[in-house]
Amino acid sequence: MKKLIFNVSGSRKKAIARATVREGKGNVVINQQNLATIEPLLSRLRLQEPLELAQELASKVDIKVKVHGGGSQSQIEATRLAIAKAIFVFSKQDPQLKKDFLNYDRHLLVADVRRNEPHKPNDSKPRAKRQKSYR
């Protein structure tokens, strides 16, 4: 019998996470680190949200994620998106699971496309111009 393997990706700002999902026992590994050892606790809880929403399906798959770029919180958000997409694709795009994910948090399936502003037009800084004192 052929094992199903899917590759999906998620991104947030400059962080890119690539997840591989396959049939298994419910193991989640992020950059060769088990999910249970991720610190700080708040980041670990953010990563567990898609696993909690799709509990019976998450216990049947192994997910391996490689993430790089960006800051620590951007990496957490990109990884969270990749995990949710991986579970959704493995479920053969179950409409009920999609509804659950979108009702809980839209960013579980849809990437946040906002980026930082490099600079204002015709200026060198991303902030507003300095206020003049003589007015």
Residue pairs with C-beta under 8 A, 6 or more apart in sequence:
3 22
3 23
4 22
4 23
4 90
5 20
5 21
5 22
6 20
6 21
6 22
6 86
6 89
6 90
7 18
7 19
7 20
8 18
8 19
8 21
8 82
8 85
8 86
8 89
9 16
9 17
9 18
9 19
9 82
9 85
10 16
10 17
10 19
10 77
10 78
10 79
10 80
10 81
10 82
10 83
10 84
10 85
10 111
11 17
11 78
11 81
11 111
12 70
12 74
12 75
12 77
12 78
12 81
12 111
12 112
13 70
13 71
13 74
13 114
13 115
13 116
14 69
14 70
14 74
15 67
15 68
15 69
15 70
15 71
15 74
15 75
15 77
15 78
16 67
16 68
16 69
16 70
16 78
17 65
17 66
17 67
17 75
17 78
17 79
17 81
17 82
18 65
18 66
18 67
18 82
19 63
19 64
19 65
19 79
19 82
19 83
19 85
19 86
20 63
20 64
20 65
20 86
21 61
21 62
21 63
21 64
21 86
21 87
21 89
21 90
22 61
22 62
23 60
23 61
23 62
24 60
24 61
24 62
25 59
25 62
26 58
26 59
26 60
26 61
26 62
27 34
27 62
27 63
28 34
28 35
28 47
28 51
28 62
28 63
28 65
28 83
29 35
29 62
29 63
29 64
29 65
30 38
30 47
30 65
30 67
30 79
31 65
31 66
31 67
35 44
35 47
35 48
36 44
38 44
38 47
43 72
43 73
43 76
46 76
46 77
46 80
47 76
47 79
47 80
47 83
49 80
49 104
49 105
49 108
50 58
50 80
50 83
50 84
50 87
50 101
50 108
51 58
51 83
51 87
52 58
53 97
53 100
53 101
53 104
53 108
54 87
54 88
54 91
54 97
54 100
54 101
57 87
57 90
57 91
57 97
58 87
61 86
61 87
61 90
63 83
63 86
63 87
65 79
65 82
65 83
67 75
67 78
67 79
67 82
68 75
69 75
70 78
77 107
77 112
80 107
80 108
81 107
81 108
81 109
81 111
84 101
84 108
84 109
85 109
87 97
88 94
88 97
88 98
88 101
88 109
91 97
98 109
101 108
101 109
102 108
102 109
116 126
117 126
118 126
119 125
119 126
120 126
120 127
120 128
120 129
123 129
